[in-house]
Amino acid sequence: MAELRIRANSYIIGGWHDFFIENGLKGDQFKLELIQSRTKPVAIFYNLGTNESGKVKTPNFVRTLRGSSNSQVRLYIPKELALQNGLTNGELILKDVKNEGVWTVNISNHLDRFYYIHTGLNEFCIANGLKKGDHVKFELIRSGRKPIAIVSSITFCYSD
């Protein structure tokens, strides 16, 4: 897992090469969003992956695993991505690169306001050492009747 080191929240001073390779960047645009600015700041990485026309070529996002009151882990899908790729209700196949495992999970929506992965996600998280609060990268590799996505853990480290 690549770690970036950033000097005074302004430029990258270490870890760029590993980060670049691990996230498959090839001249792509990306964004880092600071979400916690305590002693060890945390940021979310967004691979905008633009092609020549400026459109995102691989549907992907980075999110924090959330949980409901009954300990159910949830991964919320950006609404626009869900609607554009048919990830609104039904099953989704999750793959992990590390263990090459495959899990079937369910996607649901709440009043068409937001979409999330839930049933089956707990098992995926346990098998991959993930828990609530971890940041994961979601990459849709096939849409359609049985969509397939890769989910992997990401970490960011910063230094002043």
BELBEL-V220632 format. One record per pair of residues at least 12 apart in sequence whose C-alpha atoms are under 7 Angstrom apart, sorted by the first residue. I is the first residue (numbers start at 0). J is the second residue. D is the distance in whole Angstrom. If there is no record, write none. Layout:
i=I j=J d=D
i=I j=J d=D
This chain:
i=0 j=153 d=7
i=0 j=154 d=7
i=1 j=14 d=7
i=1 j=17 d=5
i=1 j=18 d=5
i=1 j=21 d=7
i=1 j=154 d=7
i=2 j=14 d=6
i=2 j=18 d=7
i=2 j=154 d=6
i=2 j=155 d=5
i=2 j=156 d=5
i=3 j=15 d=6
i=3 j=18 d=7
i=3 j=155 d=6
i=3 j=156 d=5
i=3 j=157 d=6
i=4 j=156 d=6
i=4 j=157 d=5
i=4 j=158 d=6
i=5 j=157 d=5
i=5 j=158 d=6
i=5 j=159 d=7
i=6 j=158 d=6
i=6 j=159 d=5
i=7 j=159 d=5
i=27 j=47 d=7
i=27 j=48 d=5
i=27 j=49 d=6
i=28 j=46 d=6
i=28 j=47 d=5
i=28 j=48 d=6
i=28 j=49 d=6
i=29 j=45 d=5
i=29 j=46 d=4
i=29 j=47 d=5
i=29 j=48 d=7
i=30 j=44 d=6
i=30 j=45 d=5
i=30 j=46 d=7
i=31 j=43 d=6
i=31 j=44 d=5
i=31 j=45 d=6
i=32 j=44 d=7
i=39 j=157 d=6
i=40 j=157 d=6
i=41 j=155 d=6
i=41 j=156 d=7
i=42 j=155 d=6
i=43 j=61 d=6
i=44 j=61 d=6
i=45 j=60 d=6
i=45 j=61 d=6
i=57 j=139 d=7
i=58 j=80 d=7
i=58 j=138 d=6
i=58 j=139 d=5
i=59 j=137 d=5
i=59 j=138 d=4
i=59 j=139 d=6
i=60 j=136 d=6
i=60 j=137 d=5
i=60 j=138 d=7
i=61 j=134 d=7
i=61 j=135 d=6
i=61 j=136 d=4
i=61 j=137 d=6
i=62 j=134 d=6
i=62 j=135 d=6
i=62 j=136 d=7
i=63 j=132 d=6
i=63 j=133 d=6
i=63 j=134 d=4
i=63 j=135 d=6
i=64 j=130 d=7
i=64 j=131 d=5
i=64 j=132 d=5
i=64 j=133 d=6
i=64 j=134 d=6
i=65 j=131 d=5
i=65 j=132 d=6
i=66 j=131 d=6
i=71 j=121 d=7
i=72 j=117 d=6
i=72 j=120 d=6
i=72 j=121 d=6
i=72 j=131 d=6
i=73 j=115 d=6
i=73 j=116 d=6
i=73 j=117 d=5
i=74 j=115 d=5
i=74 j=116 d=5
i=74 j=117 d=7
i=75 j=114 d=6
i=75 j=115 d=4
i=75 j=116 d=6
i=76 j=114 d=5
i=76 j=115 d=5
i=78 j=113 d=6
i=78 j=114 d=6
i=81 j=114 d=7
i=84 j=142 d=6
i=85 j=143 d=7
i=86 j=106 d=7
i=87 j=106 d=6
i=87 j=107 d=6
i=87 j=108 d=6
i=87 j=114 d=6
i=88 j=106 d=5
i=88 j=107 d=5
i=88 j=108 d=7
i=89 j=105 d=6
i=89 j=106 d=5
i=89 j=107 d=7
i=90 j=103 d=7
i=90 j=104 d=6
i=90 j=105 d=5
i=90 j=106 d=6
i=90 j=145 d=7
i=91 j=103 d=6
i=91 j=104 d=5
i=91 j=105 d=6
i=91 j=106 d=7
i=91 j=145 d=6
i=91 j=146 d=5
i=91 j=147 d=6
i=92 j=104 d=6
i=92 j=145 d=7
i=92 j=146 d=6
i=92 j=147 d=5
i=92 j=148 d=6
i=93 j=147 d=6
i=93 j=148 d=5
i=93 j=149 d=6
i=93 j=150 d=7
i=94 j=148 d=6
i=94 j=149 d=5
i=94 j=150 d=6
i=95 j=149 d=6
i=95 j=150 d=6
i=95 j=151 d=6
i=102 j=123 d=6
i=103 j=119 d=6
i=104 j=116 d=7
i=104 j=117 d=7
i=104 j=118 d=6
i=104 j=119 d=4
i=104 j=120 d=6
i=105 j=117 d=6
i=105 j=118 d=5
i=105 j=119 d=7
i=134 j=152 d=6
i=134 j=153 d=6
i=134 j=154 d=7
i=135 j=150 d=6
i=135 j=151 d=5
i=135 j=152 d=4
i=135 j=153 d=5
i=136 j=150 d=6
i=136 j=151 d=5
i=136 j=152 d=6
i=136 j=153 d=7
i=137 j=149 d=6
i=137 j=150 d=5
i=137 j=151 d=7
i=138 j=150 d=6
